[in-house]
Amino acid sequence: MTTTLFLEEDRDLGRYETSLNHLRSEALDAAASLRLIRDVAKEHYK
C-alpha cells in the first residue's frame, strides 16, 4: 500500500476499504505506539 493506486471499480474500492479498516482496527493508538517504540529501543540499546 505504498505505491500510487487508482481504484475505479466498486469491488476494488470495497476490498481496499475493508483492508484499510482492518489495519485501523488492529493498530495501536498513538500513546501505545510510543510505548512500544520506547520499550523496543530500551531493549535494543541495553
C-alpha positions as CSV (number, residue, x, y, z in Angstrom):
1,M,0.0,0.0,0.0
2,T,2.9,2.3,-0.6
3,T,2.5,2.9,-4.4
4,T,0.2,5.0,-6.4
5,L,-3.1,3.2,-6.9
6,F,-6.1,4.1,-8.9
7,L,-9.3,2.3,-7.9
8,E,-12.2,2.7,-10.3
9,E,-14.3,-0.4,-9.8
10,D,-16.7,-0.6,-6.8
11,R,-15.4,-4.1,-5.9
12,D,-11.8,-2.8,-5.8
13,L,-12.8,0.1,-3.6
14,G,-14.6,-2.2,-1.3
15,R,-11.6,-4.5,-0.9
16,Y,-9.3,-1.6,-0.3
17,E,-11.6,-0.1,2.2
18,T,-12.0,-3.4,4.0
19,S,-8.3,-3.8,4.2
20,L,-7.7,-0.3,5.5
21,N,-10.5,-0.7,8.1
22,H,-8.9,-3.9,9.3
23,L,-5.5,-2.3,9.6
24,R,-7.1,0.6,11.6
25,S,-8.8,-1.7,14.0
26,E,-5.6,-3.6,14.7
27,A,-3.4,-0.6,15.0
28,L,-2.2,0.7,18.3
29,D,-3.2,4.2,19.4
30,A,-0.6,6.9,19.5
31,A,0.3,6.5,23.2
32,A,0.6,2.7,22.9
33,S,2.7,3.0,19.7
34,L,5.1,5.4,21.5
35,R,5.4,3.0,24.5
36,L,6.1,0.1,22.2
37,I,8.8,2.0,20.3
38,R,10.4,3.1,23.6
39,D,10.3,-0.4,25.0
40,V,11.9,-1.9,21.9
41,A,14.5,0.8,21.8
42,K,15.4,0.2,25.5
43,E,15.8,-3.5,24.9
44,H,17.8,-3.0,21.7
45,Y,20.2,-0.4,23.1
46,K,21.0,-2.0,26.5
